[in-house]
C-alpha cells in the first residue's frame, strides 16, 4: 500500500489473531490484528494479501469499526447457513456459557435427551484404508 510520500507501514500483532480464511495460488484472505502507519492501536481486519518472496503484501480489506462488528459478522454468516454445524458446535463446546446457552436455545429436556442417548456405530461408519490403495 502506498501514500503520496512513500510506503505505508503495518505491523501484524504478535500473539494476536492471525487466521487463514481462504487461499488460492499466492493470494490469501486473513483475519488479523494489524496496526497501520506506525500507530500502536491494532484493529481486527479481514484483508486479502499476496504472498511474495519478501513478505506479505496487503491488498484490499476492511477493519471492523466497533467491538460488535466481528460478532455481528458471525451471527449473520451462521444465520445465512454458512459454517458446518458440527465444526461450529465443536468450537463452542468449551465456552463457559455453552451449556446454559444450549438449554436456552433448545430446552432442558432435549439437552438431557441428547446426553442420555447412546450413539450406535455400525460397520459402515468405518473404512478399510486398503480399499484406497491398490493392494494386489
Secondary structure, DSSP 8 states (H G I E B T S, - for coil): -EETTEE--EEE-TTS-EEEEEEETTEEEEEEEEEETT-S--EEEEEEEEEETTEEEEEEEEE-SSTHHHHHHHHHHHHTT-S-HHHHHHHHTTSTTHHHHHHHHH-HHHHHHHHH------GGG---GGGGS---
